[in-house]
Amino acid sequence: MARLEGSDLDREKSTLLIVDDEKGPRESLRMILSPQHRVLTAVNGHEALRLLRENPIDAVTIDLNMPGMKGDQLMRTIRKEFPHTEVVIITGYSSVETAVDGLRHGIFDYLTKPFDVVEVSNTVCRALARRASRRGLIEFLRGIGAVLGAESDSEKALGELAKSPELQQRLRAALETPISESPDEREQLGEERRNEFLESLADTIEAREPHRSGHARRVAFLAGLIAERMALPAVQRERLRVACFLHDIGRVALPVSDSPDAEAVASSTLAQAEHSLVGSRLVEPLGFSPLVAEAIRHHHEHWDGSGQPEGLREDAIPLLSRIITVADTFDSLTHSHPQRNTLAPSEAIERLRECAGRELDAEILKELIVIAESGQSSSGPLLGLCFRHADDPIDTIASATAFLEGER
C-alpha cells in the first residue's frame, strides 16, 4: 500500500518516491527524507509506476534487487515515460557495469547499501537541483517561443530561430546526463553543456541580424578583461560572462528586416528598454544568480540617469551592467552597423572618452582604455604575444576578438 508522508497541501516541497521491497531500508529512507520532502513509498515496480502515473513526482529512489519487476527494468520504464523525473539507484547489489548502464539511461546517481544518511540527503538535493535546472531551461525556451508568437513548444521556438544542427545537438547534450563516475564531475559537465547551449543560442539569435554576428562573444571577452583588471572575484566574473552572452537575448522580441525603418525601430530607445526587460524575464527560469538577470535588465542604463529602462544613475546601476555597457559600446562602435560608420579602435576610444560621466562609468572606462592602449590585461600580455606587432596598440583588442571569432 502506498504511503504519503506530509500534508497534501504542502506543495512547496518536492515529491519523492521510494521504491524498495524491504521494509527496513524503505522506512529508513522515508525517515531521512520526509523532513524536507513529501515522500511516497512503494514495495514493487508495478506499484511505483501506478503512483508515478497518478502523482507528479520529482525524483525516485530504486532498489535494483526486487521480486517481480526488477529495478533496472523499472529504471528504464521511468526514463522512457517520465524523462523529467530524476532517478537515484540505492542497492546492496552494486557493480560497475550496472552503474554505467544506469548512467547511460540517465539516472542521476548510484549509491550502495548500507547508505550514508548525509550522502543520501545530499544526492537527492543535487538530483532535485538538476531537475530544476532542466525545467528552467525548458521554460526559457518556451518563453522564447511565446515572444516569437509560437506555441509553448520549445522545438518550435528553436525552429523559428534557426535550423542549426549544432544548436539542436547542444540542446540535447544540455538535457542529457553526462556519463562520469563522479557526481561532482557530472554536475560540472552538465553546467558546462547548458552554458555551451546558451552561448550557441545567443549566436543563433544574432544570426537573425547579420551585422551583430559575434557581438555577444566579443562583449564577453572585453568585459572579462575589464573584470580581471578590476580584480573581481571568480564568481562575479562567471556571472558577468553569462550575462554578456545573454545580454541581448531579448532582441528576439524586436522586428527583423533588411529595411532601414525596421533597423531604426530595433535601435530606438523604446526598443532598448523593451529588449532589456524581455531578456531579464527570459533568463529568470534558468536558475542563475539574480545578479545575471539584473545585469541584463540594466545594461542600457546611463551613468547620468538618461538610460533605460528605469533611468538609474551612477552607483545605483549594477556594477555588472556598467561593465557590459562599456564593452558593448566599444564593440558596437568598432563593428559594422547599417546606421553608422565603423570606427577604428583608436577612434572609438576617443568617442568613448566623450561619453565618460554621461553614458558610461568613467572608472570602468579607464580600465578598458588601459587594456586597449597597453595591449595587456592584469595577468600579462593580452593573449600572450600573439599581437605584439600591431601597428596601433589599441588594435590589439580588435585583433584579439577577431582571433577568437576565427576571422584571422
Summary of the structure (lengths in Angstrom):
residues: 408
radius of gyration: 25.3
end to end distance: 67.6
largest distance: 79.1
contacts: 1324
relative contact order: 0.07
helix: 58%
strand: 9%
